[in-house]
C-alpha cells in the first residue's frame, strides 16, 4: 500500500465532511443495489423510515396517570356578612403567633426535663395511644365530643380548641401530608359555614378563625376570606 502524506489525506476527506445542500434522499436510487457511498446508504435508511411515527401508549398507564388528583380548589366564599374584617384576621394571626412562641418555649423546656414515672408517652405510630393520652381515657372510651365536664375530662370540641391546639403545635416547614390536611380543614370549615343560618351564630367566628390561620399564617393565600 502506498504511503499518503497526512496533508493529502485531510484534503481528500474535507469534501466529505462539508455540509451538503438539502435534497430528497430517496430520489433516483435502486434499493436492490448495495450502497457504495455514504449518500446511497442514507437514501436506503430514509426509504425504510415511515412518513409518520405514532407513539404506542399503554391505555392502562394513561388511566393510572389520570386518576392522580391534586386538589387545588379554594374555600367556598363566605355568605354576605359572614366574612371577617382584615383587621380581625391580622389580630388573630398575631395572637396565634404569640401562642406558638409560647408552645416552642415549653417544648424546649420539657425536652430537658425528666417525665414523671407515671407518665408513659405513646409511640409515634400508636394512634389510639395518642388519642387516650391527649383526650383522656374516659372521653376516648365514651366517644364524647361535647364540652368537657368534671365527670368527663378532655377537650372541648365545641369551639374547635383541639384543632387550634394542633395548629399551634404544627412545625414549619410543613410536610406534604400536613399541608394537604390543613387545606382540607379550611375547605371543610367554609362548607360548614354555608350551612349556618345566621351570621351571629357562635360557630361562625370559630370557623372563620380556622380558615384565617390556615390561609394567612400558613401561607395558603388562595384560601383566604375576602375582608367584609
N, CA, C and O of each residue as an XYZ file, in Angstrom:
912
protein
N       0.860     -1.188      0.000
C       0.000      0.000      0.000
C       0.889      1.229      0.000
O       1.860      1.307      0.753
N       0.549      2.195     -0.856
C       1.367      3.408     -0.965
C       1.109      4.317      0.214
O      -0.023      4.442      0.683
N       2.141      4.937      0.680
C       2.028      5.867      1.812
C       1.506      7.196      1.318
O       1.977      7.724      0.311
N       0.514      7.747      2.040
C      -0.082      9.032      1.641
C       0.222     10.048      2.715
O      -0.040      9.787      3.890
N       0.766     11.198      2.357
C       1.044     12.233      3.362
C      -0.232     12.644      4.070
O      -1.317     12.613      3.488
N      -0.093     13.036      5.347
C      -1.246     13.420      6.151
C      -2.002     14.574      5.526
O      -3.232     14.598      5.554
N      -1.258     15.563      4.944
C      -1.928     16.709      4.340
C      -2.834     16.271      3.206
O      -3.939     16.797      3.067
N      -2.403     15.337      2.403
C      -3.197     14.866      1.274
C      -4.438     14.122      1.756
O      -5.517     14.254      1.179
N      -4.269     13.328      2.833
C      -5.412     12.591      3.361
C      -6.480     13.544      3.868
O      -7.669     13.318      3.646
N      -6.058     14.632      4.564
C      -7.023     15.614      5.069
C      -7.735     16.297      3.925
O      -8.952     16.478      3.965
N      -6.962     16.690      2.871
C      -7.576     17.356      1.733
C      -8.582     16.448      1.038
O      -9.593     16.920      0.518
N      -8.307     15.143      1.027
C      -9.206     14.201      0.373
C     -10.501     14.012      1.161
O     -11.567     13.820      0.576
N     -10.401     14.068      2.530
C     -11.578     13.855      3.371
C     -12.425     15.103      3.551
O     -13.610     14.980      3.859
N     -11.882     16.284      3.376
C     -12.593     17.517      3.642
C     -13.900     17.635      2.882
O     -14.906     18.001      3.490
N     -13.947     17.342      1.571
C     -15.231     17.468      0.864
C     -16.311     16.576      1.446
O     -17.493     16.910      1.367
N     -15.927     15.440      2.032
C     -16.920     14.540      2.599
C     -17.487     15.072      3.918
O     -18.597     14.707      4.306
N     -16.729     15.936      4.610
C     -17.171     16.456      5.893
C     -17.958     17.741      5.775
O     -18.613     18.151      6.733
N     -17.910     18.389      4.617
C     -18.604     19.650      4.460
C     -20.096     19.420      4.331
O     -20.505     18.405      3.768
N     -20.946     20.351      4.846
C     -22.390     20.182      4.726
C     -22.825     20.217      3.278
O     -22.216     20.903      2.456
N     -23.876     19.480      2.964
C     -24.396     19.430      1.602
C     -25.755     20.075      1.585
O     -26.405     20.201      2.623
N     -26.190     20.487      0.408
C     -27.489     21.094      0.260
C     -28.569     20.060      0.545
O     -28.408     18.895      0.181
N     -29.679     20.460      1.194
C     -30.747     19.503      1.462
C     -31.344     18.981      0.173
O     -31.523     19.727     -0.790
N     -31.651     17.691      0.161
C     -32.202     17.071     -1.035
C     -33.065     15.895     -0.616
O     -33.062     15.491      0.547
N     -33.792     15.359     -1.556
C     -34.620     14.188     -1.314
C     -33.730     12.961     -1.379
O     -33.274     12.564     -2.452
N     -33.484     12.354     -0.198
C     -32.548     11.233     -0.143
C     -33.092      9.986     -0.823
O     -32.327      9.070     -1.127
N     -34.390      9.931     -1.067
C     -34.984      8.724     -1.661
C     -35.157      8.835     -3.169
O     -35.697      7.931     -3.806
N     -34.702      9.933     -3.732
C     -34.918     10.149     -5.166
C     -33.831      9.467     -5.994
O     -32.642      9.642     -5.731
N     -34.243      8.691     -6.994
C     -33.336      8.133     -8.001
C     -32.350      7.117     -7.485
O     -31.159      7.239     -7.770
N     -32.785      6.113     -6.736
C     -31.859      5.074     -6.331
C     -32.580      3.743     -6.374
O     -33.804      3.665     -6.279
N     -31.770      2.686     -6.523
C     -32.305      1.335     -6.604
C     -32.000      0.618     -5.300
O     -30.832      0.331     -5.035
N     -33.034      0.302     -4.439
C     -32.768     -0.331     -3.149
C     -32.188     -1.727     -3.253
O     -31.673     -2.255     -2.267
N     -32.263     -2.347     -4.449
C     -31.719     -3.696     -4.591
C     -30.210     -3.688     -4.771
O     -29.561     -4.723     -4.619
N     -29.649     -2.535     -5.091
C     -28.200     -2.428     -5.304
C     -27.543     -2.027     -3.989
O     -27.960     -1.033     -3.394
N     -26.534     -2.753     -3.506
C     -25.853     -2.399     -2.252
C     -25.274     -0.993     -2.322
O     -24.778     -0.585     -3.372
N     -25.328     -0.240     -1.214
C     -24.795      1.131     -1.230
C     -23.292      1.138     -1.415
O     -22.566      0.314     -0.858
N     -22.846      2.100     -2.223
C     -21.408      2.249     -2.481
C     -20.846      3.506     -1.846
O     -19.631      3.627     -1.687
N     -21.703      4.439     -1.484
C     -21.256      5.694     -0.877
C     -22.121      6.000      0.346
O     -23.209      5.440      0.483
N     -21.652      6.882      1.239
C     -22.479      7.269      2.395
C     -23.824      7.843      1.991
O     -24.825      7.604      2.666
N     -23.863      8.598      0.901
C     -25.126      9.189      0.453
C     -26.133      8.105      0.078
O     -27.311      8.206      0.419
N     -25.668      7.059     -0.631
C     -26.579      5.980     -1.011
C     -27.072      5.217      0.212
O     -28.218      4.770      0.241
N     -26.221      5.063      1.221
C     -26.627      4.379      2.451
C     -27.724      5.176      3.152
O     -28.695      4.600      3.644
N     -27.571      6.518      3.197
C     -28.582      7.354      3.833
C     -29.900      7.295      3.086
O     -30.971      7.353      3.690
N     -29.816      7.177      1.744
C     -31.056      7.083      0.969
C     -31.824      5.803      1.294
O     -33.051      5.814      1.387
N     -31.092      4.699      1.467
C     -31.755      3.438      1.813
C     -32.401      3.535      3.198
O     -33.530      3.085      3.395
N     -31.672      4.128      4.161
C     -32.214      4.275      5.503
C     -33.466      5.159      5.500
O     -34.445      4.863      6.186
N     -33.424      6.250      4.720
C     -34.563      7.161      4.657
C     -35.768      6.485      4.032
O     -36.902      6.719      4.450
N     -35.529      5.646      3.033
C     -36.633      4.970      2.357
C     -37.334      3.986      3.274
O     -38.519      3.708      3.088
N     -36.624      3.453      4.261
C     -37.200      2.463      5.168
C     -37.938      3.100      6.353
O     -38.610      2.398      7.109
N     -37.819      4.410      6.519
C     -38.489      5.091      7.632
C     -39.898      5.493      7.221
O     -40.074      6.011      6.118
N     -40.906      5.281      8.055
C     -42.270      5.701      7.720
C     -42.390      7.222      7.718
O     -41.633      7.920      8.392
N     -43.359      7.722      6.945
C     -43.559      9.168      6.872
C     -44.054      9.734      8.193
O     -43.695     10.852      8.562
N     -44.880      8.966      8.913
C     -45.437      9.408     10.185
C     -45.146      8.353     11.244
O     -45.391      7.166     11.028
N     -44.622      8.785     12.390
C     -44.330      7.885     13.501
C     -45.314      8.167     14.625
O     -45.430      9.307     15.076
N     -46.025      7.137     15.083
C     -47.015      7.263     16.146
C     -46.520      6.518     17.377
O     -46.168      5.340     17.302
N     -46.495      7.212     18.511
C     -46.053      6.582     19.756
C     -47.118      5.616     20.256
O     -48.310      5.922     20.216
N     -46.687      4.458     20.723
C     -47.592      3.459     21.271
C     -47.720      3.686     22.785
O     -46.749      3.520     23.524
N     -48.917      4.065     23.241
C     -49.157      4.368     24.650
C     -50.083      3.322     25.234
O     -51.135      3.018     24.671
N     -49.683      2.778     26.361
C     -50.493      1.785     27.049
C     -51.689      2.475     27.698
O     -51.500      3.307     28.586
N     -52.929      2.152     27.279
C     -54.109      2.815     27.867
C     -54.212      2.637     29.373
O     -54.726      3.517     30.063
N     -53.727      1.503     29.898
C     -53.796      1.268     31.340
C     -52.942      2.292     32.093
O     -53.354      2.819     33.126
N     -51.741      2.566     31.557
C     -50.876      3.537     32.200
C     -51.487      4.934     32.122
O     -51.377      5.715     33.067
N     -52.129      5.248     30.998
C     -52.750      6.554     30.842
C     -53.861      6.750     31.851
O     -54.002      7.837     32.411
N     -54.655      5.712     32.094
C     -55.734      5.801     33.070
C     -55.187      6.002     34.477
O     -55.761      6.749     35.270
N     -54.079      5.336     34.786
C     -53.499      5.490     36.120
C     -53.026      6.916     36.338
O     -53.193      7.473     37.424
N     -52.439      7.505     35.312
C     -51.976      8.875     35.448
C     -53.144      9.838     35.636
O     -53.043     10.795     36.404
N     -54.255      9.589     34.938
C     -55.386     10.474     35.041
C     -56.085     10.364     36.389
O     -56.803     11.277     36.798
N     -55.876      9.249     37.076
C     -56.544      9.056     38.361
C     -55.878      9.842     39.485
O     -56.451      9.981     40.565
N     -54.663     10.361     39.240
C     -53.984     11.152     40.261
C     -54.665     12.506     40.348
O     -54.739     13.230     39.356
N     -55.161     12.854     41.527
C     -55.916     14.082     41.690
C     -55.278     14.930     42.772
O     -55.274     14.553     43.944
N     -54.737     16.079     42.379
C     -54.179     17.024     43.343
C     -55.135     18.197     43.415
O     -55.188     19.020     42.502
N     -55.884     18.273     44.490
C     -56.926     19.286     44.599
C     -56.325     20.634     44.970
O     -55.666     20.771     46.001
N     -56.556     21.619     44.125
C     -56.072     22.968     44.382
C     -57.240     23.933     44.541
O     -57.043     25.148     44.508
N     -58.457     23.410     44.714
C     -59.625     24.262     44.813
C     -59.577     25.072     46.096
O     -59.007     24.641     47.098
N     -60.185     26.253     46.051
C     -60.179     27.123     47.204
C     -61.364     26.877     48.109
O     -62.111     25.915     47.932
N     -61.530     27.768     49.094
C     -62.650     27.663     50.014
C     -63.919     28.193     49.366
O     -63.879     28.948     48.395
N     -65.050     27.776     49.931
C     -66.326     28.334     49.490
C     -66.414     29.783     49.971
O     -66.144     30.056     51.141
N     -66.786     30.714     49.093
C     -66.886     32.118     49.529
C     -67.865     32.268     50.688
O     -68.885     31.583     50.751
N     -67.541     33.158     51.588
C     -68.405     33.384     52.741
C     -69.689     34.081     52.306
O     -69.651     34.965     51.451
N     -70.827     33.694     52.886
C     -72.073     34.419     52.596
C     -71.952     35.890     52.992
O     -71.071     36.260     53.768
N     -72.818     36.700     52.471
C     -72.796     38.134     52.750
C     -72.877     38.387     54.256
O     -73.808     37.940     54.926
N     -71.873     39.120     54.779
C     -71.856     39.469     56.188
C     -71.159     38.459     57.086
O     -70.990     38.714     58.278
N     -70.747     37.307     56.535
C     -70.102     36.267     57.337
C     -68.578     36.417     57.360
O     -67.924     35.916     58.275
N     -68.023     37.082     56.389
C     -66.565     37.173     56.270
C     -65.996     38.161     57.282
O     -66.543     39.253     57.436
N     -64.911     37.810     57.979
C     -64.328     38.721     58.972
C     -63.579     39.864     58.294
O     -63.223     39.776     57.119
N     -63.347     40.928     59.041
C     -62.580     42.053     58.523
C     -61.103     41.696     58.458
O     -60.649     40.763     59.120
N     -60.366     42.440     57.663
C     -58.923     42.198     57.553
C     -58.234     42.465     58.877
O     -57.303     41.751     59.249
N     -58.688     43.506     59.606
C     -58.092     43.818     60.906
C     -58.274     42.657     61.877
O     -57.348     42.300     62.605
N     -59.470     42.069     61.887
C     -59.731     40.919     62.764
C     -58.814     39.759     62.413
O     -58.279     39.104     63.307
N     -58.625     39.497     61.134
C     -57.767     38.392     60.705
C     -56.317     38.648     61.104
O     -55.625     37.731     61.547
N     -55.858     39.872     60.951
C     -54.485     40.200     61.335
C     -54.278     40.050     62.841
O     -53.221     39.600     63.281
N     -55.285     40.427     63.630
C     -55.189     40.275     65.079
C     -55.109     38.798     65.473
O     -54.349     38.428     66.369
N     -55.890     37.966     64.804
C     -55.869     36.534     65.127
C     -54.523     35.900     64.773
O     -54.022     35.042     65.500
N     -53.947     36.328     63.654
C     -52.642     35.805     63.247
C     -51.567     36.215     64.245
O     -50.705     35.408     64.594
N     -51.614     37.476     64.713
C     -50.626     37.955     65.681
C     -50.754     37.193     67.005
O     -49.749     36.801     67.599
N     -51.989     36.986     67.462
C     -52.192     36.257     68.711
C     -51.767     34.796     68.579
O     -51.189     34.220     69.501
N     -52.058     34.210     67.428
C     -51.672     32.821     67.175
C     -50.157     32.680     67.158
O     -49.616     31.694     67.658
N     -49.476     33.661     66.586
C     -48.010     33.636     66.557
C     -47.438     33.668     67.969
O     -46.454     32.986     68.257
N     -48.054     34.464     68.858
C     -47.617     34.515     70.253
C     -47.815     33.174     70.943
O     -46.956     32.722     71.701
N     -48.958     32.536     70.674
C     -49.230     31.221     71.258
C     -48.187     30.213     70.806
O     -47.703     29.416     71.609
N     -47.842     30.242     69.537
C     -46.849     29.299     69.012
C     -45.476     29.525     69.642
O     -44.744     28.571     69.902
N     -45.132     30.780     69.884
C     -43.846     31.059     70.537
C     -43.824     30.480     71.947
O     -42.811     29.939     72.390
N     -44.945     30.599     72.644
C     -45.020     30.026     73.998
C     -44.936     28.507     73.959
O     -44.301     27.887     74.812
N     -45.587     27.912     72.956
C     -45.523     26.460     72.809
C     -44.084     26.016     72.588
O     -43.643     25.021     73.164
N     -43.360     26.744     71.765
C     -41.965     26.384     71.491
C     -41.098     26.524     72.734
O     -40.179     25.731     72.942
N     -41.385     27.534     73.567
C     -40.634     27.682     74.820
C     -40.870     26.493     75.744
O     -39.935     25.941     76.323
N     -42.144     26.111     75.871
C     -42.467     24.965     76.717
C     -41.865     23.679     76.152
O     -41.395     22.822     76.899
N     -41.887     23.558     74.832
C     -41.324     22.361     74.198
C     -39.834     22.261     74.499
O     -39.330     21.186     74.822
N     -39.134     23.388     74.390
C     -37.696     23.387     74.670
C     -37.427     23.077     76.136
O     -36.460     22.393     76.472
N     -38.292     23.590     77.002
C     -38.103     23.351     78.442
C     -38.282     21.878     78.781
O     -37.446     21.300     79.476
N     -39.352     21.266     78.303
C     -39.661     19.893     78.699
C     -38.766     18.866     78.023
O     -38.699     17.715     78.456
N     -38.082     19.275     76.967
C     -37.123     18.356     76.361
C     -35.968     18.040     77.304
O     -35.373     16.964     77.242
N     -35.667     18.984     78.167
C     -34.538     18.800     79.093
C     -34.979     18.268     80.453
O     -34.155     18.118     81.355
N     -36.282     17.982     80.609
C     -36.806     17.525     81.891
C     -37.153     16.040     81.840
O     -37.485     15.488     80.791
N     -37.062     15.424     83.002
C     -37.455     14.028     83.119
C     -38.962     13.944     83.345
O     -39.515     14.675     84.167
N     -39.619     13.052     82.616
C     -41.045     12.846     82.814
C     -41.288     12.127     84.137
O     -40.440     11.375     84.616
N     -42.469     12.375     84.721
C     -42.836     11.651     85.940
C     -42.872     10.159     85.649
O     -43.119      9.731     84.521
N     -42.626      9.399     86.669
C     -42.561      7.948     86.496
C     -43.890      7.354     86.046
O     -43.916      6.275     85.455
N     -45.001      8.055     86.322
C     -46.310      7.523     85.930
C     -46.760      7.987     84.544
O     -47.865      7.665     84.107
N     -45.905      8.743     83.855
C     -46.236      9.232     82.513
C     -45.529      8.362     81.483
O     -44.303      8.249     81.479
N     -46.309      7.759     80.624
C     -45.749      6.931     79.552
C     -46.178      7.510     78.204
O     -47.367      7.526     77.884
N     -45.230      7.975     77.427
C     -45.545      8.565     76.124
C     -45.835      7.462     75.112
O     -45.087      6.487     75.036
N     -46.911      7.599     74.332
C     -47.185      6.598     73.292
C     -46.115      6.630     72.209
O     -45.430      7.635     72.022
N     -45.985      5.533     71.514
C     -45.082      5.501     70.379
C     -45.665      6.323     69.230
O     -46.876      6.531     69.161
N     -44.809      6.781     68.342
C     -45.247      7.701     67.292
C     -46.332      7.114     66.399
O     -47.189      7.850     65.910
N     -46.311      5.786     66.176
C     -47.289      5.157     65.286
C     -48.535      4.670     66.022
O     -49.435      4.110     65.398
N     -48.603      4.875     67.344
C     -49.726      4.371     68.146
C     -50.848      5.410     68.152
O     -50.912      6.253     69.047
N     -51.720      5.347     67.162
C     -52.785      6.345     67.027
C     -53.755      6.311     68.211
O     -54.089      7.359     68.764
N     -54.203      5.129     68.598
C     -55.128      5.004     69.716
C     -54.487      5.470     71.015
O     -55.136      6.095     71.854
N     -53.207      5.158     71.170
C     -52.500      5.597     72.365
C     -52.450      7.106     72.482
O     -52.606      7.646     73.577
N     -52.232      7.799     71.367
C     -52.192      9.264     71.385
C     -53.563      9.862     71.654
O     -53.671     10.906     72.298
N     -54.622      9.202     71.160
C     -55.970      9.685     71.455
C     -56.228      9.662     72.958
O     -56.747     10.623     73.527
N     -55.860      8.556     73.588
C     -56.064      8.439     75.040
C     -55.182      9.425     75.800
O     -55.606     10.020     76.790
N     -53.957      9.587     75.326
C     -53.014     10.483     76.000
C     -53.491     11.938     75.946
O     -53.377     12.670     76.929
N     -54.027     12.354     74.788
C     -54.420     13.747     74.586
C     -55.837     14.044     75.059
O     -56.101     15.131     75.574
N     -56.746     13.097     74.892
C     -58.150     13.341     75.199
C     -58.563     12.859     76.575
O     -59.560     13.318     77.131
N     -57.804     11.945     77.113
C     -58.201     11.358     78.384
C     -58.856     10.011     78.159
O     -59.530      9.791     77.152
N     -58.651      9.121     79.098
C     -59.153      7.754     78.968
C     -60.676      7.707     78.832
O     -61.201      6.995     77.976
N     -61.391      8.472     79.680
C     -62.848      8.366     79.700
C     -63.471      8.959     78.445
O     -64.367      8.357     77.854
N     -63.007     10.130     78.036
C     -63.564     10.773     76.849
C     -63.324      9.922     75.621
O     -64.205      9.797     74.770
N     -62.147      9.339     75.520
C     -61.830      8.494     74.365
C     -62.693      7.236     74.367
O     -63.145      6.795     73.310
N     -62.926      6.652     75.547
C     -63.713      5.423     75.640
C     -65.181      5.682     75.338
O     -65.838      4.867     74.689
N     -65.717      6.853     75.822
C     -67.128      7.161     75.626
C     -67.426      7.673     74.225
O     -68.567      7.627     73.766
N     -66.377      8.166     73.543
C     -66.595      8.736     72.219
C     -67.305     10.066     72.270
O     -67.906     10.484     71.281
N     -67.249     10.743     73.408
C     -67.946     12.014     73.563
C     -67.211     13.113     72.810
O     -65.984     13.107     72.721
N     -67.982     14.062     72.266
C     -67.398     15.205     71.563
C     -67.954     16.520     72.094
O     -67.733     17.572     71.495
N     -68.668     16.471     73.204
C     -69.250     17.674     73.773
C     -68.284     18.387     74.687
O     -67.122     17.996     74.788
N     -68.752     19.442     75.363
C     -67.886     20.207     76.273
C     -67.378     19.340     77.411
O     -68.053     18.407     77.845
N     -66.199     19.652     77.884
C     -65.611     18.892     78.982
C     -66.333     19.194     80.290
O     -66.757     20.326     80.524
N     -66.466     18.213     81.113
C     -67.069     18.375     82.431
C     -66.158     17.724     83.449
O     -65.166     17.087     83.095
N     -66.510     17.889     84.749
C     -65.706     17.270     85.802
C     -65.749     15.755     85.709
O     -64.788     15.073     86.062
N     -66.895     15.225     85.221
C     -67.040     13.783     85.125
C     -66.422     13.237     83.846
O     -66.128     12.045     83.762
N     -66.224     14.092     82.853
C     -65.679     13.633     81.569
C     -64.542     14.546     81.148
O     -64.719     15.386     80.265
N     -63.374     14.395     81.767
C     -62.245     15.274     81.433
C     -61.787     15.038     80.002
O     -61.732     13.901     79.532
N     -61.462     16.118     79.324
C     -60.991     16.001     77.952
C     -60.999     17.346     77.257
O     -60.912     18.393     77.899
N     -61.102     17.310     75.968
C     -61.032     18.522     75.158
C     -62.424     19.039     74.836
O     -63.333     18.253     74.570
N     -62.596     20.360     74.858
C     -63.863     20.975     74.475
C     -63.866     21.140     72.954
O     -63.173     22.001     72.413
N     -64.647     20.313     72.276
C     -64.671     20.341     70.822
C     -65.544     21.452     70.256
O     -65.395     21.802     69.086
N     -66.476     22.033     71.070
C     -67.472     22.952     70.541
C     -66.816     24.153     69.875
O     -67.264     24.569     68.807
N     -65.763     24.730     70.471
C     -65.102     25.927     69.900
C     -63.837     25.574     69.121
O     -63.038     26.458     68.814
N     -63.653     24.344     68.809
C     -62.506     23.977     67.983
C     -61.175     24.138     68.681
O     -60.154     24.346     68.026
N     -61.167     24.045     70.015
C     -59.914     24.256     70.754
C     -58.870     23.191     70.423
O     -57.671     23.471     70.389
N     -59.334     21.986     70.183
C     -58.397     20.909     69.890
C     -57.694     21.166     68.558
O     -56.485     20.966     68.444
N     -58.441     21.605     67.563
C     -57.844     21.902     66.258
C     -56.903     23.100     66.353
O     -55.843     23.119     65.727
N     -57.299     24.095     67.139
C     -56.439     25.268     67.351
C     -55.122     24.838     67.994
O     -54.050     25.295     67.599
N     -55.216     23.956     68.985
C     -54.007     23.478     69.670
C     -53.108     22.690     68.720
O     -51.885     22.823     68.762
N     -53.715     21.872     67.870
C     -52.918     21.107     66.909
C     -52.187     22.032     65.940
O     -51.016     21.814     65.626
N     -52.885     23.069     65.467
C     -52.242     24.029     64.565
C     -51.104     24.768     65.272
O     -50.075     25.063     64.665
N     -51.298     25.060     66.553
C     -50.253     25.757     67.310
C     -48.992     24.912     67.446
O     -47.888     25.450     67.542
N     -49.153     23.590     67.456
C     -48.008     22.687     67.595
C     -47.420     22.258     66.254
O     -46.401     21.569     66.218
N     -48.045     22.654     65.166
C     -47.596     22.229     63.840
C     -46.325     22.968     63.463
O     -46.303     24.199     63.447
N     -45.273     22.231     63.160
C     -43.978     22.849     62.882
C     -43.826     23.167     61.391
O     -44.310     22.436     60.528
N     -43.153     24.257     61.124
C     -42.800     24.641     59.761
C     -41.364     24.213     59.480
O     -40.561     24.146     60.411
N     -41.009     23.916     58.214
C     -41.888     23.874     57.043
C     -42.824     22.681     57.098
O     -42.487     21.640     57.662
N     -43.990     22.836     56.515
C     -45.000     21.793     56.571
C     -44.594     20.588     55.741
O     -44.047     20.722     54.647
N     -44.872     19.413     56.279
C     -44.740     18.192     55.488
C     -45.878     18.150     54.470
O     -46.933     18.739     54.707
N     -45.684     17.463     53.341
C     -46.746     17.418     52.322
C     -48.083     16.943     52.871
O     -49.128     17.481     52.505
N     -48.063     15.937     53.749
C     -49.314     15.426     54.303
C     -50.000     16.483     55.167
O     -51.217     16.654     55.090
N     -49.223     17.192     55.989
C     -49.790     18.243     56.832
C     -50.331     19.385     55.978
O     -51.389     19.944     56.265
N     -49.600     19.717     54.938
C     -50.036     20.760     54.011
C     -51.399     20.417     53.417
O     -52.278     21.275     53.348
N     -51.578     19.179     52.992
C     -52.845     18.747     52.408
C     -53.967     18.743     53.446
O     -55.093     19.140     53.146
N     -53.660     18.295     54.666
C     -54.683     18.175     55.700
C     -55.214     19.534     56.160
O     -56.420     19.687     56.354
N     -54.342     20.511     56.334
C     -54.835     21.807     56.800
C     -55.638     22.511     55.703
O     -56.556     23.276     55.997
N     -55.293     22.255     54.447
C     -56.114     22.807     53.356
C     -57.498     22.154     53.357
O     -58.503     22.830     53.139
N     -57.550     20.854     53.601
C     -58.843     20.186     53.710
C     -59.647     20.743     54.873
O     -60.862     20.909     54.775
N     -58.961     21.031     55.977
C     -59.634     21.595     57.146
C     -60.276     22.940     56.805
O     -61.439     23.174     57.135
N     -59.532     23.815     56.155
C     -60.069     25.135     55.808
C     -61.250     25.021     54.848
O     -62.257     25.712     55.002
N     -61.115     24.143     53.861
C     -62.219     23.979     52.902
C     -63.466     23.422     53.581
O     -64.586     23.833     53.277
N     -63.259     22.474     54.513
C     -64.396     21.900     55.224
C     -65.071     22.951     56.096
O     -66.298     22.977     56.194
N     -64.285     23.816     56.728
C     -64.859     24.892     57.537
C     -65.710     25.824     56.682
O     -66.779     26.261     57.107
N     -65.237     26.125     55.482
C     -66.014     27.005     54.596
C     -67.315     26.351     54.160
O     -68.318     27.036     53.961
N     -67.306     25.022     54.008
C     -68.529     24.310     53.634
C     -69.534     24.293     54.781
O     -70.734     24.461     54.567
N     -69.034     24.088     55.999
C     -69.917     24.091     57.170
C     -70.510     25.480     57.370
O     -71.674     25.611     57.748
N     -69.725     26.505     57.122
C     -70.198     27.895     57.305
C     -71.404     28.208     56.411
O     -72.278     28.989     56.787
N     -71.439     27.599     55.241
C     -72.576     27.813     54.342
C     -73.875     27.276     54.927
O     -74.959     27.727     54.555
N     -73.769     26.310     55.846
C     -74.956     25.678     56.424
C     -75.467     26.403     57.662
O     -76.543     26.085     58.169
N     -74.700     27.378     58.152
C     -75.102     28.128     59.343
C     -76.147     29.160     58.948
O     -75.958     29.916     57.996
N     -77.254     29.183     59.688
C     -78.398     30.023     59.310
C     -78.177     31.501     59.569
O     -78.703     32.343     58.842
N     -77.399     31.828     60.603
C     -77.248     33.231     60.990
C     -75.780     33.601     61.136
O     -74.975     32.801     61.613
N     -75.435     34.812     60.724
C     -74.059     35.279     60.876
C     -73.698     35.516     62.336
O     -72.520     35.635     62.673
N     -74.709     35.585     63.210
C     -74.479     35.777     64.639
C     -74.300     34.447     65.382
O     -74.091     34.437     66.596
N     -74.380     33.346     64.665
C     -74.180     32.036     65.271
C     -72.766     31.960     65.842
O     -71.810     32.419     65.218
N     -72.641     31.372     67.045
C     -71.334     31.312     67.714
C     -70.320     30.461     66.966
O     -69.121     30.562     67.225
N     -70.781     29.624     66.041
C     -69.853     28.788     65.268
C     -69.133     29.572     64.186
O     -68.056     29.164     63.751
N     -69.695     30.682     63.742
C     -69.104     31.446     62.634
C     -67.711     31.969     62.980
O     -66.795     31.778     62.180
N     -67.496     32.629     64.147
C     -66.131     33.086     64.468
C     -65.124     31.942     64.542
O     -63.973     32.106     64.136
N     -65.551     30.763     65.065
C     -64.635     29.629     65.164
C     -64.241     29.127     63.778
O     -63.074     28.824     63.531
N     -65.213     29.042     62.881
C     -64.922     28.604     61.511
C     -64.049     29.626     60.798
O     -63.110     29.260     60.091
N     -64.355     30.904     60.981
C     -63.547     31.961     60.370
C     -62.111     31.932     60.886
O     -61.164     32.190     60.142
N     -61.965     31.614     62.167
C     -60.631     31.595     62.778
C     -59.756     30.514     62.147
O     -58.600     30.766     61.807
N     -60.304     29.319     61.994
C     -59.512     28.228     61.416
C     -59.158     28.515     59.965
O     -58.038     28.239     59.536
N     -60.102     29.069     59.202
C     -59.810     29.438     57.811
C     -58.731     30.509     57.771
O     -57.830     30.464     56.933
N     -58.826     31.471     58.680
C     -57.853     32.566     58.740
C     -56.445     32.054     59.030
O     -55.488     32.456     58.369
N     -56.317     31.173     60.010
C     -54.981     30.685     60.390
C     -54.345     29.860     59.284
O     -53.159     30.004     58.989
N     -55.151     28.990     58.673
C     -54.610     28.160     57.591
C     -54.167     29.025     56.421
O     -53.097     28.813     55.850
N     -54.989     29.991     56.073
C     -54.712     30.782     54.871
C     -53.649     31.838     55.078
O     -52.786     32.033     54.222
N     -53.705     32.523     56.213
C     -52.822     33.679     56.385
C     -51.563     33.377     57.197
O     -50.509     33.952     56.926
N     -51.651     32.488     58.184
C     -50.432     32.161     58.924
C     -49.614     31.105     58.203
O     -48.387     31.193     58.147
N     -50.288     30.112     57.653
C     -49.573     29.033     56.968
C     -49.471     29.270     55.458
O     -49.195     28.342     54.697
N     -49.690     30.496     55.038
C     -49.390     30.943     53.662
C     -50.172     30.199     52.591
O     -49.635     29.912     51.521
N     -51.415     29.887     52.860
C     -52.308     29.319     51.842
C     -53.258     30.425     51.383
O     -54.466     30.366     51.613
N     -52.683     31.426     50.732
C     -53.402     32.671     50.450
C     -54.632     32.476     49.566
O     -55.584     33.252     49.642
N     -54.610     31.444     48.731
C     -55.760     31.233     47.850
C     -57.009     30.801     48.615
O     -58.108     30.813     48.060
N     -56.850     30.417     49.895
C     -57.981     30.002     50.718
C     -58.519     31.132     51.581
O     -59.527     30.956     52.265
N     -57.865     32.293     51.562
C     -58.211     33.376     52.486
C     -59.571     33.981     52.163
O     -59.974     34.056     51.003
N     -60.274     34.413     53.217
C     -61.542     35.128     53.071
C     -61.266     36.543     52.587
O     -60.309     37.186     53.020
N     -62.115     37.017     51.685
C     -62.051     38.414     51.304
C     -62.643     39.250     52.440
O     -63.745     38.964     52.907
N     -61.916     40.285     52.888
C     -62.425     41.071     54.021
C     -63.801     41.662     53.719
O     -64.072     42.096     52.600
N     -64.659     41.671     54.728
C     -66.007     42.216     54.559
C     -65.966     43.726     54.689
O     -67.001     44.383     54.578
